[in-house]
Amino acid sequence: MTRRLAVLVSCLTLGLLMGAPASAQTQAAAKGPCRAVEAEGQPYTVCTVDLTRERVRLFWLGPDGLPYSSLSNLAGRQGPRLSFAMNAGMYDKGQAPVGLYVEEGREMKGVSTANGPGNFHLKPNGIFYVKGDRAGVLDTARYLRAKPNPDFATQSGPMLVIEGKIHPKISTDGPSQKIRNGVGVRDGGRTAIFAISEHPVTFGAFARLFKDTLGCRNALFLDGSVSSLYAPGLGRSDLSRPLGPLVGAVAR
């Protein structure tokens, strides 16, 4: 009887495992801060970081004084403590930040208030910053007035969402469609939310993702075309051309 009971229990256990929903299996397999999100029929990957549990920080130059250049290089240096990373703002041909860049409290590039072509200069542009266990996104003028003295900061543009409203110069759905990534904040700055589109999307659709789906009152566009993600919990490490500043979450 004991042997028969053991066989019965084994069969029941196998049946439960075989009958488990695919979504539950996928959820169990995924680890870390990143998950799939759909908005307006478009797929995105969204990485949500609780700053009281993990430290969000920026990376640009490695110990050799050269840019990390790729997410794989950064992951190799940081090891398993790096739960996710992505590109973190626009940069020049030398992979240097175009605007403000602060790392470990040291300002390595100053704020840019210049006018010019391209997305960075679609005013208002803005700054993502981290100070202690809080993060923020402010348009550049407000940032300069606030003087938050951050631990980390990166400037990019345009702003996607400004105090709950979409950037006035972003059309509902314009002709430009690209793979895009950006960042927003929530919960009084305790939560930083990073997103990357899986297919080319318009600025309008990307801004609405942050405003309507992710509930961010302020969000900043980081870049397009070169947008890439490292998410070991999803088994993902994107390749791209050489990158400038990077952002990631590491264990506290």
C-alpha positions, 0 to 999 in steps of 0.5 A: 500500500505504501508503494502504491501511495507513493506512485499515486502522489508522484503522478498527481504532482507531475499532473499539477506541474504539467497543468500549470498555466504557461503564464505562471511558468513564465512569471516564475522564470523571470527574475529581477525588476523587468517585465513585459507590458503592453500599451495601445497594442505595443509591447514594452519591457519595463524595469521598476526599481524600488530605491529603498531596496536597490541603488540606481546609479550611472556609469560612463567611464570604467577603471581604465578611464575609457567608456564602458561602451556596451552593456555586456562590458558593464555587466562583466565589471559589475557581476551579479549585483547588477540587476538591469541596465540600459543606455542613459542619455545622448552622447557625442562621437567620443561617447561623452554625455551631451549635457549634464552628467554627475557620477558619485556626486562629481559633475563630469559634464555641465548642464547644457541650455544651448539651442540646436537641432535634434531631440536633445534640444526639443525644449524643454529637455530634462534631467534624471537624477538620484539623491540617496534613496530618491530619484527625480525627473525635472525639466532643465530650468526647474532643475537649475532652480531646485539645485538638488545636488545629486549623487547621479544625474544625466541630461537628455531630451525631450521631456516626455511628461511634465507635471502630468501633461505630455510635452507640448511639442510632442504630437499625438502620433507623428511620423517618426517611429523608432525603438525608444527608451526613457525613465519616469518616477513615481511614489514621491521618487521612491520608485524609478521606472525605466522602459524600452519599446520592443518595436518602433513607436512614435514619441506620442505613444511612448509618452502616453506609456509613461503618463497613462500606463505607468502613472508617471507625472514626469518622464524623460526620453533617453534615446532612440535607435541605440536603445538597448537593455541588459536584463539577466532575469529575462536572459537578455543582453542587447547589442548596439553600437558603442554607447555613452552613459549607462544607468543600472540598479545594483544591490545596496 
